[in-house]
Amino acid sequence: MKIRYALIGSRFGELLAIARDARLAGLYFVGQKDQPRIGDLEREGALRDDDWPVLAETRRQLAEYEDGRRAAFDLPIELAGTDFQRRVWAQLLDIPCGQTRSYADVARAAGSPRGVRATGAAIGRNPVSLVVPCHRVVGSDGSLTGYTGGLERKRALLRHEQAL
């Protein structure tokens, strides 16, 4: 398995993109809590390759998103996690640009109506920020809560999408 990574600049902050073979396996805001360290990736054999096809396509689609020409991403992704986490992340992919859902809404849709806290934890472990739009999940009262990229960034993303 080939692991490649790239650093991608954006108006929302620099992003670390990680590919496993031909799939995007990670997209993290640099400095966020669970972001893998580049040194650790390199010790695992990862190479920086800004031109790796899926990483170059990620950069292109992010630029279109920033310019308002793209509302949804069309990238091959690899979501490594538990069955429950993958069910939650699948629900995030169904939230349209410009809309939000509550943690309770996502928990119900993922088949765990009483698992709001577990749903929140799964959302916080989303390995592919923006592409899997965890920033579109808000509190039941509409409040902005819990975003590993920071609440100011979450607010900026939702404003960009005209969801605020």
C-alpha positions as CSV (number, residue, x, y, z in Angstrom):
1,M,0.0,0.0,0.0
2,K,1.4,3.4,-1.0
3,I,0.8,6.2,1.4
4,R,1.2,9.7,0.1
5,Y,0.5,13.1,1.7
6,A,0.3,16.7,0.7
7,L,-0.2,20.0,2.4
8,I,-3.0,22.1,0.9
9,G,-3.5,25.8,1.5
10,S,-7.0,27.0,1.9
11,R,-8.7,30.2,3.1
12,F,-10.0,28.1,6.0
13,G,-6.5,27.0,7.0
14,E,-3.8,24.6,5.8
15,L,-4.9,21.0,5.4
16,L,-3.0,17.8,5.6
17,A,-4.3,15.4,3.0
18,I,-3.4,11.7,3.2
19,A,-3.9,9.1,0.5
20,R,-3.8,5.3,0.7
21,D,-3.2,4.1,-2.8
22,A,-5.8,5.8,-4.9
23,R,-8.2,6.9,-2.0
24,L,-8.3,9.9,0.2
25,A,-7.9,8.5,3.7
26,G,-7.4,11.7,5.7
27,L,-8.0,15.4,5.5
28,Y,-7.1,17.3,8.6
29,F,-6.7,21.0,9.4
30,V,-3.1,21.4,10.4
31,G,-3.0,21.7,14.2
32,Q,-6.3,20.0,14.9
33,K,-6.5,17.6,17.8
34,D,-6.3,14.2,16.0
35,Q,-4.1,15.3,13.1
36,P,-1.4,12.7,12.3
37,R,2.1,14.0,12.6
38,I,4.0,14.2,9.4
39,G,7.1,12.6,11.0
40,D,5.0,9.6,12.1
41,L,3.6,9.3,8.6
42,E,7.1,9.3,7.1
43,R,8.3,6.7,9.7
44,E,5.4,4.5,8.3
45,G,6.8,5.0,4.8
46,A,4.6,7.8,3.6
47,L,6.0,10.2,1.0
48,R,5.1,13.8,0.3
49,D,3.7,13.9,-3.2
50,D,1.6,16.9,-4.1
51,D,1.0,15.5,-7.5
52,W,-0.3,12.1,-6.4
53,P,-3.6,11.9,-8.5
54,V,-6.1,11.8,-5.6
55,L,-4.3,14.5,-3.7
56,A,-4.1,16.7,-6.7
57,E,-7.8,16.1,-7.3
58,T,-8.6,16.9,-3.7
59,R,-6.7,20.2,-4.1
60,R,-8.7,21.0,-7.2
61,Q,-12.1,20.2,-5.7
62,L,-11.2,22.2,-2.5
63,A,-10.5,25.2,-4.7
64,E,-13.8,24.8,-6.4
65,Y,-15.5,24.5,-3.0
66,E,-13.8,27.7,-1.8
67,D,-14.9,29.5,-5.0
68,G,-18.5,28.5,-4.6
69,R,-18.4,26.3,-7.7
70,R,-18.7,23.0,-5.8
71,A,-21.2,22.0,-3.1
72,A,-20.3,18.3,-2.7
73,F,-17.0,16.5,-3.2
74,D,-16.6,13.6,-5.6
75,L,-13.5,11.8,-4.4
76,P,-12.7,8.2,-3.7
77,I,-12.4,8.0,0.1
78,E,-11.4,5.4,2.6
79,L,-13.1,5.7,5.9
80,A,-11.3,3.5,8.4
81,G,-13.3,3.1,11.6
82,T,-15.8,0.9,13.4
83,D,-19.1,-0.1,11.9
84,F,-20.8,2.4,14.0
85,Q,-18.4,5.2,13.0
86,R,-18.8,4.4,9.4
87,R,-22.7,4.5,9.7
88,V,-22.4,7.9,11.3
89,W,-20.0,9.2,8.7
90,A,-22.3,7.9,6.0
91,Q,-25.1,10.1,7.4
92,L,-22.8,13.1,7.3
93,L,-22.3,12.6,3.6
94,D,-26.1,12.9,3.2
95,I,-26.3,16.5,4.7
96,P,-26.5,18.9,1.7
97,C,-24.4,21.9,1.5
98,G,-26.2,24.9,3.1
99,Q,-28.0,22.7,5.6
100,T,-27.3,21.4,9.1
101,R,-28.5,18.5,11.2
102,S,-28.4,18.0,14.9
103,Y,-26.4,15.3,16.6
104,A,-29.7,13.8,17.6
105,D,-30.8,13.8,13.9
106,V,-27.6,12.0,12.9
107,A,-27.9,9.5,15.8
108,R,-31.5,8.6,14.7
109,A,-30.5,8.3,11.0
110,A,-27.5,6.1,12.0
111,G,-29.9,3.7,13.8
112,S,-28.9,4.8,17.4
113,P,-31.5,7.3,18.6
114,R,-30.3,7.1,22.2
115,G,-26.6,7.2,21.2
116,V,-26.2,11.0,20.8
117,R,-23.0,11.1,22.8
118,A,-21.5,8.1,20.9
119,T,-22.6,9.8,17.7
120,G,-20.8,13.0,18.7
121,A,-17.7,11.0,19.5
122,A,-17.8,9.3,16.1
123,I,-18.3,12.6,14.4
124,G,-15.2,13.9,16.3
125,R,-13.2,11.0,14.9
126,N,-14.1,11.8,11.2
127,P,-10.8,11.3,9.4
128,V,-11.8,13.3,6.2
129,S,-12.9,16.8,7.2
130,L,-14.8,18.9,4.8
131,V,-15.3,16.0,2.3
132,V,-17.3,14.2,5.0
133,P,-19.0,17.4,6.3
134,C,-19.0,17.0,10.1
135,H,-19.0,20.8,10.3
136,R,-22.7,20.7,9.3
137,V,-23.7,19.1,12.6
138,V,-24.9,21.4,15.3
139,G,-26.6,21.2,18.7
140,S,-30.3,20.5,18.9
141,D,-30.9,24.2,19.7
142,G,-28.8,25.2,16.6
143,S,-25.7,26.1,18.7
144,L,-22.3,25.5,17.2
145,T,-20.7,22.8,19.3
146,G,-17.7,20.5,19.1
147,Y,-15.6,20.8,16.0
148,T,-12.1,19.5,16.0
149,G,-11.1,22.2,13.6
150,G,-12.3,24.9,16.1
151,L,-15.6,26.7,16.4
152,E,-14.4,29.8,14.5
153,R,-13.5,27.6,11.6
154,K,-16.9,25.8,11.8
155,R,-18.7,29.1,11.8
156,A,-16.6,30.3,8.8
157,L,-17.5,27.1,6.9
158,L,-21.2,27.3,7.6
159,R,-21.2,31.0,6.6
160,H,-19.4,30.1,3.4
161,E,-22.2,27.5,2.7
162,Q,-24.8,30.0,3.7
163,A,-26.0,27.7,6.5
164,L,-25.7,30.4,9.2
